[in-house]
Amino acid sequence: MSYMIRKHGQLYLTILFFLDSLAVTLSWLFAYLLRFKLELVAPSGPIPSENMYLYAILPIWVVFLLSGRVFGFIYSASRQPPFDRFLGVLRLTSVSVLMLMAFTFFVREATFSRIMVGYFWVIATIMLFLSHQLVDLLVKEMHLRGVNLKKILIVGAGELGQQVVERLEKHPEIGFSVVGYLSHSPEEVGKTFKDHKVLGVYQELVRVIRENKVDQIFIALPSKAHDHLEEILVSLGEETVDIKLVPDLLRYMDLHSGVEELDGMPLINLSESPLYGWNIILKRVSDIVLSGLAIILTFPVMILVAIALSLESRGPLIYRQERMGLDRNVFWMYKFRSMKVEAENQTGPVWAKENDDRRTRVGTILRSTSLDELPQLFNVFRGQMSLVGPRPERPVFVDEFKKSIPFYMLRLKMKAGLTGWAQVNGWRGNTSLEKRIEFDLYYIKNWSLSFDLKILVMTVWKGLINRHAY
């Protein structure tokens, strides 16, 4: 959540925090009541002390709070469809309950009723969902009454100004109400863009502010109209409105863009990899642990594949190929050989195609089941690749694609992966490069360890066999 949303959504977040805390506490107490007082299921032994369950409320509340913060299941934007919100709350309660069960496994002195924990999981999911719905209604009613509501004027009715309106209206919890636009063109006055009217031209700024009791203005001028900026700022010299300047850089802002500060100097960050600081360490540690475990578990399969390859044809069992990874670094990527020896002698570097006659019989099976990729676990273990990331491409193809596909090189801001978001969504092999880039960039922008885990689970579930793997 951005700093601006946290800053102006404090009322929403505060109410949500207290109601969620109350919901978790009441859910735990109600679960105890159902289990040991109403006895919907007869206890198999003596009823445990109430004090033990009361003392557990604090650590339970802390676990829910940390789960919400770390995994982003809570304190999200209020404008969500009810079903999406319910799924988010269900993920929060599921993760939190699993964490609590794992914790009690190591604390032998305290054994909680599993039936009661089941009650708590169901009740907490319902209570937290209702808590979020109630907060939305409360905040909406407060805004209708003018409480914590700020009126916003957008200076600039073009594409940039309309994008500002779209983003503001995604977060009604911050209490911003757009009154309209100002435009440079008299012909646009009275027209409607994104459900808001153009109230005047730039020269009428002071009049529009006073007539509409504007609290903040967002100056969203295209770069070609910045000659009006000084005139606008001078006209605001006697006004008390808050002023926000939106730079016309959205078209260039891609990976983790935003505003930073260097010793008081504002810096606009257009593109940055999400991997820095602890993120790099956490991703690398998870790669080492999981790839090492995967090597141990799949080693018997690798032995069988090697035997099958050696029985079918002579030649190396492992095929290595140059690939380009993070920050243009070139490395040797390993695969089980699935094609005839020296398959590219006649064709040069080309992509594999359906019914490719260069494949061996064993190789056809390996490629269709992705078993030929298993040696890349050693690339991951050595740090040349990651378990999850954009698939690495050959340098000759990178040089070709970067000239014709916008933002292609942004894929190299993340370490190449054994699997990826594009692959588990079916965009692999000889499919649309544009869609693959779209999914790769989405992954990089939204990277988290939980997202990596989701992709790994999806890979095992549906990503190994694909009709485009040939």
C-alpha positions in Angstrom: 0.0 0.0 0.0 1.4 3.3 -1.0 2.4 6.0 1.5 -0.4 8.4 0.3 -3.1 5.7 0.8 -1.7 5.0 4.3 -1.5 8.7 5.1 -5.0 9.7 4.0 -6.7 6.4 4.8 -5.7 6.5 8.5 -9.3 6.7 9.7 -10.3 3.7 7.6 -7.3 1.7 8.7 -7.8 2.6 12.4 -11.4 1.5 12.4 -10.5 -1.7 10.5 -7.7 -2.5 12.9 -9.9 -2.2 16.0 -12.9 -4.1 14.5 -10.6 -6.9 13.2 -9.0 -7.2 16.6 -12.4 -7.4 18.2 -13.5 -10.0 15.6 -10.5 -12.2 16.3 -11.0 -12.0 20.0 -14.7 -12.7 19.9 -14.2 -15.6 17.5 -11.8 -17.3 19.8 -14.1 -16.8 22.8 -17.1 -18.0 20.9 -15.2 -21.1 19.6 -14.4 -21.9 23.3 -18.1 -21.5 24.2 -19.2 -23.8 21.4 -16.7 -26.4 22.2 -16.7 -26.6 26.0 -19.9 -24.9 27.2 -22.5 -25.7 24.7 -20.7 -29.0 23.9 -21.9 -29.5 20.3 -19.4 -32.3 20.3 -19.0 -34.0 23.7 -15.4 -33.5 25.1 -13.4 -36.8 25.3 -11.7 -35.7 28.5 -11.7 -33.1 31.3 -12.6 -29.5 30.3 -9.3 -27.6 30.1 -8.6 -24.4 32.2 -10.2 -21.2 30.8 -7.1 -19.3 31.7 -5.0 -21.1 29.2 -7.4 -20.2 26.4 -7.7 -16.6 27.6 -3.9 -16.2 27.7 -3.7 -17.5 24.1 -5.7 -14.5 22.8 -2.7 -12.2 22.7 -0.3 -14.4 20.6 -3.3 -15.3 18.3 -3.9 -11.6 17.7 -0.2 -11.1 17.0 -0.1 -14.0 14.5 -3.2 -12.6 12.6 -1.7 -9.1 12.6 1.7 -10.4 11.2 0.0 -12.6 8.7 -2.0 -9.7 7.4 1.0 -7.5 7.1 3.4 -10.0 5.6 1.0 -11.6 3.1 -1.0 -8.5 2.3 -4.4 -10.1 3.1 -5.6 -7.3 5.3 -5.7 -3.5 5.2 -6.3 -3.6 1.4 -8.2 -1.2 -0.7 -11.9 -1.1 0.3 -13.3 -1.3 -3.2 -13.3 -5.1 -3.7 -16.0 -7.4 -4.9 -17.4 -9.3 -1.8 -16.3 -12.6 -3.2 -12.7 -11.5 -3.7 -12.7 -10.0 -0.2 -14.0 -13.2 1.3 -11.3 -15.2 -0.5 -8.7 -12.8 0.9 -10.0 -13.2 4.4 -10.1 -17.0 4.0 -6.5 -17.0 3.0 -5.6 -14.8 6.0 -7.4 -17.1 8.5 -6.1 -20.3 6.9 -2.5 -19.1 7.0 -2.8 -17.8 10.6 -4.4 -21.0 11.9 -1.7 -23.1 10.2 1.0 -20.9 11.8 -0.7 -21.3 15.2 -0.9 -25.1 14.8 2.8 -25.2 13.9 3.6 -23.1 16.9 1.7 -25.3 19.3 3.5 -28.4 17.9 6.7 -27.1 19.4 5.1 -25.9 22.7 4.2 -29.3 24.2 3.0 -27.7 27.5 -0.1 -26.3 25.7 -2.4 -28.6 23.8 -5.5 -27.0 22.3 -8.6 -28.7 21.1 -8.5 -29.4 17.4 -12.3 -29.2 17.2 -12.2 -25.8 18.8 -9.5 -24.6 16.4 -11.8 -25.7 13.6 -14.7 -23.7 15.1 -12.3 -20.7 15.4 -11.2 -20.9 11.8 -14.8 -20.9 10.5 -16.0 -18.2 12.9 -13.0 -15.9 12.4 -13.4 -16.1 8.6 -17.0 -15.0 8.8 -16.4 -12.4 11.5 -13.5 -10.8 9.7 -15.4 -10.7 6.4 -18.3 -9.0 8.2 -15.9 -6.6 9.9 -14.5 -5.4 6.6 -18.0 -5.0 5.1 -19.1 -3.1 8.2 -16.1 -0.7 8.0 -16.9 0.0 4.3 -20.4 0.9 5.3 -19.3 3.1 8.2 -16.7 5.0 6.1 -19.1 5.4 3.2 -21.7 6.9 5.6 -19.1 9.2 7.1 -18.1 10.4 3.7 -21.7 11.0 2.7 -22.0 13.2 5.8 -18.8 15.1 4.8 -16.6 13.6 7.6 -13.0 13.1 6.6 -13.9 13.9 3.0 -11.6 16.1 0.8 -12.7 17.7 -2.5 -10.2 17.2 -5.3 -9.8 19.3 -8.5 -7.8 17.8 -11.4 -5.9 20.4 -13.4 -5.6 18.7 -16.8 -8.4 16.8 -18.5 -6.2 14.7 -20.7 -5.1 11.1 -20.4 -2.9 11.8 -17.4 -5.6 13.6 -15.5 -8.1 10.8 -16.2 -5.6 8.2 -15.0 -5.3 10.2 -11.7 -9.1 10.0 -11.3 -9.1 6.2 -12.0 -6.5 5.6 -9.3 -8.2 7.9 -6.8 -11.5 6.1 -7.2 -9.9 2.7 -6.7 -9.4 3.8 -3.1 -12.6 5.4 -1.7 -11.4 4.7 1.8 -9.0 7.6 1.6 -11.9 10.0 1.4 -11.1 11.9 -1.8 -14.0 13.2 -3.9 -13.2 14.5 -7.4 -15.3 17.6 -8.2 -14.1 17.9 -11.8 -11.3 19.0 -14.2 -9.8 22.1 -15.6 -8.7 22.1 -19.2 -6.5 24.3 -21.4 -9.2 24.2 -24.1 -12.5 26.2 -23.8 -14.1 23.7 -26.2 -13.8 21.0 -23.5 -15.6 23.0 -20.8 -18.8 21.1 -19.9 -17.7 17.8 -21.4 -17.5 14.7 -19.2 -14.5 12.5 -18.7 -14.6 9.4 -16.4 -17.9 10.6 -15.0 -16.6 14.1 -14.1 -17.1 17.4 -15.9 -14.6 20.0 -17.1 -15.5 23.0 -14.9 -13.4 25.6 -16.6 -10.0 26.5 -18.1 -6.7 27.0 -16.3 -7.2 30.8 -16.0 -10.4 30.1 -14.0 -8.6 28.1 -11.4 -9.1 30.4 -8.4 -12.9 30.8 -9.2 -13.4 27.1 -9.5 -11.5 26.4 -6.2 -13.6 28.9 -4.3 -17.0 28.0 -5.8 -16.4 24.3 -5.1 -14.6 24.6 -1.8 -11.7 22.5 -3.1 -9.3 21.1 -0.6 -6.6 19.7 -2.9 -5.6 20.1 -6.5 -3.8 17.6 -8.6 -1.8 19.2 -11.4 -1.7 16.5 -14.2 -0.4 18.3 -17.2 1.1 16.6 -20.3 4.8 17.4 -20.8 3.9 19.6 -23.8 1.7 21.8 -21.6 4.2 22.5 -18.9 4.5 26.0 -20.0 1.2 26.6 -18.2 2.7 25.3 -14.9 4.3 28.6 -13.7 1.1 30.5 -14.5 -1.0 28.0 -12.5 1.4 28.0 -9.5 1.5 31.8 -9.4 -2.3 32.0 -9.4 -2.4 29.8 -6.3 -0.2 32.1 -4.3 -3.1 33.4 -2.1 -5.0 30.1 -1.9 -4.8 27.5 1.0 -5.4 24.4 -1.0 -2.9 21.4 -0.9 -1.1 21.1 -4.2 0.0 17.8 -5.8 2.1 17.6 -9.0 1.7 14.5 -11.1 4.7 14.2 -13.5 3.9 13.0 -17.1 6.1 9.9 -16.7 3.5 7.2 -16.3 4.2 5.8 -19.7 7.9 5.3 -18.7 7.2 3.9 -15.2 7.4 0.1 -15.1 9.1 -2.0 -12.4 8.6 -0.8 -8.8 8.5 2.8 -9.9 7.9 5.6 -7.3 9.4 8.6 -5.6 12.4 8.3 -3.3 14.4 10.9 -1.4 18.2 11.4 -1.3 19.2 13.7 1.5 16.1 15.9 0.9 16.3 15.7 -2.9 13.2 14.0 -4.5 14.0 11.3 -7.0 11.5 9.7 -9.4 12.3 6.1 -9.7 11.2 4.8 -13.2 12.4 1.3 -13.0 13.9 -0.9 -10.3 14.2 -4.6 -9.6 12.2 -5.7 -6.5 15.2 -7.7 -5.3 17.3 -5.7 -2.9 18.4 -6.0 0.7 16.8 -8.9 2.5 14.7 -9.8 -0.5 17.9 -11.0 -2.3 18.9 -13.1 0.7 15.5 -14.6 1.3 15.1 -15.6 -2.4 18.6 -17.1 -2.6 18.2 -19.0 0.7 14.8 -20.4 -0.5 16.4 -21.4 -3.9 19.3 -23.2 -2.2 17.0 -25.1 0.2 14.3 -26.0 -2.2 16.6 -26.8 -5.2 18.8 -29.0 -2.9 15.7 -30.9 -1.7 14.4 -31.2 -5.3 17.8 -32.6 -6.5 17.7 -35.3 -3.8 14.1 -36.2 -4.5 14.4 -36.3 -8.3 17.9 -37.9 -8.5 16.5 -41.4 -9.0 14.4 -40.0 -11.9 17.5 -38.4 -13.4 19.3 -41.7 -13.2 16.5 -43.4 -15.1 16.4 -40.7 -17.7 20.2 -41.0 -18.2 19.9 -44.7 -18.7 17.0 -44.3 -21.2 19.1 -41.7 -23.2 22.2 -43.9 -23.3 20.3 -46.9 -24.5 18.6 -45.0 -27.3 21.6 -43.2 -28.9 25.2 -42.3 -28.5 26.1 -38.8 -27.5 26.3 -36.6 -24.4 23.5 -37.1 -21.8 23.5 -33.4 -20.8 23.1 -30.7 -23.3 24.4 -27.2 -22.4 23.3 -24.0 -24.1 24.2 -20.3 -23.6 21.4 -18.3 -22.0 21.1 -14.7 -20.9 20.0 -14.1 -17.3 20.0 -11.3 -14.7 21.5 -8.0 -15.9 22.6 -9.6 -19.3 24.9 -12.1 -17.6 25.4 -15.1 -19.9 25.6 -18.6 -18.4 25.5 -22.3 -19.5 22.1 -23.7 -18.9 21.9 -27.5 -18.5 19.2 -29.9 -20.0 18.9 -33.5 -20.7 19.7 -34.0 -24.4 16.4 -34.4 -26.2 17.5 -33.9 -29.8 19.9 -35.6 -32.2 23.6 -34.7 -31.8 24.5 -31.5 -33.6 20.8 -30.8 -34.4 21.4 -27.2 -35.3 24.4 -27.7 -37.6 22.1 -27.2 -40.7 19.5 -24.8 -39.3 21.5 -22.6 -36.9 19.8 -21.3 -33.7 16.0 -21.9 -34.1 13.1 -22.6 -31.8 11.8 -26.1 -31.5 8.5 -26.6 -33.4 5.6 -29.0 -33.2 6.6 -32.5 -34.6 10.2 -31.4 -34.8 12.1 -34.2 -36.5 15.3 -33.3 -34.7 13.9 -34.9 -31.5 14.8 -38.4 -30.4 12.0 -40.7 -29.2 13.1 -40.4 -25.6 13.6 -36.7 -26.1 10.0 -36.3 -27.3 8.8 -37.8 -24.0 11.2 -35.7 -21.9 10.2 -32.4 -23.6 6.4 -33.1 -23.3 6.8 -33.8 -19.6 9.4 -31.2 -18.9 11.8 -33.8 -17.5 14.5 -32.5 -19.8 14.6 -29.4 -17.5 15.6 -31.3 -14.3 19.4 -30.6 -14.6 18.6 -26.9 -14.3 18.1 -27.6 -10.6 21.9 -27.5 -10.5 21.9 -24.1 -12.2 19.6 -22.9 -9.4 21.7 -24.5 -6.7 24.8 -22.7 -8.1 23.0 -19.4 -8.2 22.9 -18.9 -12.0 19.1 -19.3 -12.0 16.2 -19.1 -9.6 13.4 -21.7 -9.1 10.9 -19.0 -10.2 11.5 -16.2 -12.7 11.2 -15.3 -16.4 12.5 -18.2 -18.5 16.1 -17.5 -19.8 16.5 -16.9 -23.5 19.5 -17.4 -25.8 21.5 -14.3 -26.5 20.9 -14.4 -30.2 17.2 -14.3 -29.6 17.5 -11.6 -27.0 19.3 -9.4 -29.5 16.4 -10.0 -32.0 13.5 -9.6 -29.6 14.7 -6.5 -27.8 14.4 -4.5 -31.1 10.8 -5.5 -31.8 9.1 -6.2 -28.5 8.6 -3.2 -26.1 10.0 -3.7 -22.5 11.5 -7.0 -23.4 14.8 -6.2 -21.6 12.9 -5.6 -18.4 12.8 -9.4 -18.0 16.5 -9.2 -17.2 15.9 -7.2 -14.0 15.0 -10.6 -12.3 17.1 -13.8 -12.2 16.0 -16.3 -14.8 13.8 -19.1 -13.5 13.2 -22.8 -13.9 9.5 -22.0 -14.0 7.6 -18.8 -14.1 4.2 -17.1 -14.0 4.0 -17.1 -17.8 4.7 -20.9 -18.0 2.1 -21.9 -15.4 -0.5 -19.9 -17.3 0.3 -21.7 -20.6 2.6 -19.2 -22.3 5.6 -21.4 -23.0 7.2 -22.8 -26.1 6.2 -21.4 -29.5 3.4 -19.1 -28.1 2.8 -15.3 -28.1 6.0 -13.5 -27.0 3.9 -10.4 -26.1 1.8 -12.4 -23.7 4.9 -14.0 -22.1 6.4 -10.6 -21.6 3.1 -9.3 -20.1 3.0 -12.2 -17.6 6.8 -11.9 -16.8 6.5 -8.2 -16.0 3.4 -8.8 -13.9 5.5 -11.3 -11.9 8.4 -8.9 -11.4 6.1 -6.0 -10.4 4.3 -8.2 -7.9 7.1 -10.4 -6.7 7.0 -11.9 -3.2 8.0 -15.2 -1.6 4.4 -16.2 -1.3 3.9 -15.5 -5.0 6.9 -17.8 -5.8 5.4 -20.5 -3.6 2.1 -20.2 -5.5 3.9 -20.6 -8.8 5.8 -23.6 -7.6 2.6 -25.3 -6.5 1.0 -24.5 -9.8 4.0 -25.9 -11.6 3.7 -29.2 -9.9 -0.1 -29.2 -10.3 -0.4 -28.2 -14.0 2.8 -26.8 -15.4 4.9 -29.8 -16.1 2.8 -31.1 -19.1 1.8 -28.6 -21.7 0.7 -28.9 -25.3 3.2 -26.3 -26.3 6.2 -28.2 -24.8 7.8 -29.7 -27.9 
